[in-house]
Amino acid sequence: MQSKDHSSHDRDSANCSRTDAADSATTSASRRTAVVAERTTDEAPDTTEIRKLTEAAGYEVVAERTQTRPPDPALQFGRGKAEELAETVAETDASAVVFDNDLTPTQTVELARLCPDGTEVLDRHRLVLDIFGEQAGSERASLQVERATLAYDLPRIREQITRELAGENLAHDEQGGQRVRDVERRIDEVDRKLAELGDDAAVRRERRREEGFEFVALAGYTNAGKSTLLHRLADDLDFEAQDYDDGGGDLDGTAEIEDRLFKTLDTTTRRATVEGRRTLVTDTVGFVDDLPHELVKSFHGTLSATESADCAVVVADASDAPADLRRKLATSFDLLADARGTVVVALNKSDLLDSDELAECERVVAEVAENAESVEVADSLAVSAVEGRNLDALEARVADALPDLRETELVLPNGDDAMSLVSWLYDRANVEDVRYRGDEVEVAFAAKEAVIEKAKSRARDL
């Protein structure tokens, strides 16, 4: 009896151990962990932002490894530090390595070979694509992310296949070639789909211009306070997209105020009245340090909002160190090189600075703006979106940057159709005077050229 009880106990223990192991495996499979890595040439590494990016992508950062030295062509890190990195991955059972540096296809493949089997090796560029992929809310944004991801992965697939063939693992020859062809065909297919979609956002913006709206785009780096500023400027915090959109999705939802690097790849647009002028203010996706310009420019839906805006407001974090502020402003102006309107710089979070520090920020803006030949930059303005400080002055600055309205008059036959046109003008223009003279109605108003032409056309129809 004792022996039987002992065997039963052993079986129960074994079953318990297997259950614990299965639970552990399930937990491990669902838990994404990463070791972050950064190499700098001549300064102390700062992993603050790459950690935030990694967490935004859904990883738990379990360790970091840094090095100060010139880049190694094969491994980015020196051989000894790269081997130490691989040991850390093994010790922490991390599922990924995330480099703050851009990795070449060779470096990506070599680091993956050094790390335990199955370890993902990502750089900042590839990590941001993953974040964009998670946050893309429209078909166009999803296709743009997929296109950029495929273009990034293709040379790395080729590099991996080349290494396998060099090792005479010829079984991978046909399979590898097929993988490359599949990716190339998918890129062509995505390009066709994007071409078929057309630029629906641009069409909707043009329609709204004809309705009398002017466009203001908020641009700048992540966590500078763009979403908070959008909430401050908006006329109605309960704004619903269907009230002003014909189902295109350009004015969907509200901008979230969160301490996150990305909330959405798609733009968020709200109605605002700026110095009496009807505007649509768009909060665009934030710029990120060291993100390749060609990657940012691939997301045309985001940048087209700034390119077609009548005024672009660069929201800068005034609490940044002067060197960081200078670098971020230079990059922002570069990315706004195709903007057709004046650029206004809002130095946000000014409540965190004293007068001397603010003066230094303004000097930095003036210096960078003077060297930004591709954009027209207005004088900067210190604001605080959180406290609502100086927002009236910002609205005045934006109004000054908007195109001048043209004044004109129309003489209409008095009647119901004329009253309908006058009502239409009140919705789209600044109506200055309406005079009734017998069987005629004279309307004096100021509006954008597109609205004036539409009004004249309707008047002729009367």
Secondary structure as UniProt FT lines:
FT   HELIX           2..30
FT   STRAND          33..40
FT   HELIX           48..56
FT   TURN            57..58
FT   STRAND          60..68
FT   TURN            73..75
FT   HELIX           79..92
FT   STRAND          96..99
FT   HELIX           105..114
FT   TURN            117..118
FT   STRAND          120..123
FT   HELIX           124..135
FT   HELIX           139..166
FT   TURN            167..168
FT   HELIX           171..197
FT   HELIX           200..210
FT   TURN            211..212
FT   STRAND          214..219
FT   TURN            222..223
FT   HELIX           226..233
FT   TURN            237..238
FT   HELIX           241..243
FT   TURN            250..251
FT   STRAND          268..274
FT   TURN            275..276
FT   STRAND          277..283
FT   TURN            289..290
FT   HELIX           293..298
FT   HELIX           300..307
FT   STRAND          311..317
FT   TURN            318..319
FT   HELIX           322..335
FT   TURN            336..338
FT   STRAND          342..348
FT   HELIX           350..352
FT   HELIX           355..371
FT   TURN            373..374
FT   STRAND          381..382
FT   TURN            385..388
FT   HELIX           391..401
FT   STRAND          406..413
FT   HELIX           416..428
FT   STRAND          430..437
FT   TURN            438..439
FT   STRAND          440..447
FT   HELIX           449..461
//
